[in-house]
Amino acid sequence: MILLGIFGYAGSSLAYLEAIQYSNAATATLLQFLFLPMVAGYEALTGSLRWTRRWTLTLLLAIFGTLLLIVGTDFQILVTPVGLLFGLLAAVAGAYYNLGSRNYVRTYGPWWTTSWGFAIGGLVSLPFGLVSLRDYVLPSGIGGVSEVVFLVGFVTVFGTLLAFSLYISGLERLAATEVGIASSSEPILSAVASYIFLGLVLTFTQYLGGALIILAVILVATRNDQRSTRSDTGRLSA
């Protein structure tokens, strides 16, 4: 649980925020969503998933989509190397907390798992945050300080604790297809919100790459649902 809290929950959050800092919110979100194809690849290597042409297509879509996301039609890099690195690290950490949380969620529930995961990860990352505060200057005036407190609280509660807890709760209660398709709306909403609030416009190739990544996510999400359907059919026949 200590490793899961440090490298899974805190690691995915920190890597994701760093990816936003060195790229943008839409690109970071799309790169982070590579964790689902990574989970499929891990399960194939460990023997819990029978490899088929479907998964070959899924991984190819994810890889090609990522390439379109970071390079243009003239092969110019559209994402900084540091931004790409943190985006991929966020995906790896996301795959780790998805795989590592299974037993805890089934035994103790999603809210217990998320609370302890972030409590442990927060304690470990706290010293690094305190060091960074040495160079931070609070805005002048009550209004500026209130805005900072509100934004930090919003990201902590809604963007982190609530988002992680609801996602894991969905995995516990819904079919994989429903959770995967619902969660694949996150990069779409991220791109829309970035355009509305930040004026960020991606290139056509980046939008195309994002669409391919989302398609790969949906293909991965349908895998468990089909497996459970076959299992239910077998039990009914028996």
C-alpha angles and dihedrals in degrees: 000000000000091000090045092051094048103039100023111039103019092032095054093046095048094044091049093051091047089051089054090050094052098037124006139283097262095048093045091051093049092048091048090055090067085087091088095059087044090056090051091050092049092051090049092052092048093049098245091111124051108226116235138166086266092068092044088056091046095054092044090053091049093048095045091045091053091050091052089048094056102033132046130224088273091051095249114149109251096182125055115247090242091051091049091048094052091044091055091044089054089053092049092048090047091053089049096052091045092053096036096048097059100092094040093050092049093047105036105013134249099281094052091048095048095044095051093040093057093038090058094040091047094052092051095046095042096089091055090050092050091052091052090051090067090076095038120104118200116229116260117254134030092272094058093047092047091052092052092048091048094049094047091047092048093052091045098048106029103022097042121015098031094039094051094043094049092047093053090043088055091053089053097048110026136058116266091245092057094047094045095048092044093048092046087068089070097081090044092052090043091056091046093047091047089054095046100043103025103026091235115160119185123208122260092254091052092052089048091050090049090051090053091050091051089049089052089050091052091049090052092047093056091056099078093039092056092046092051090047091054090047092050091048090052093051092049091050091050 
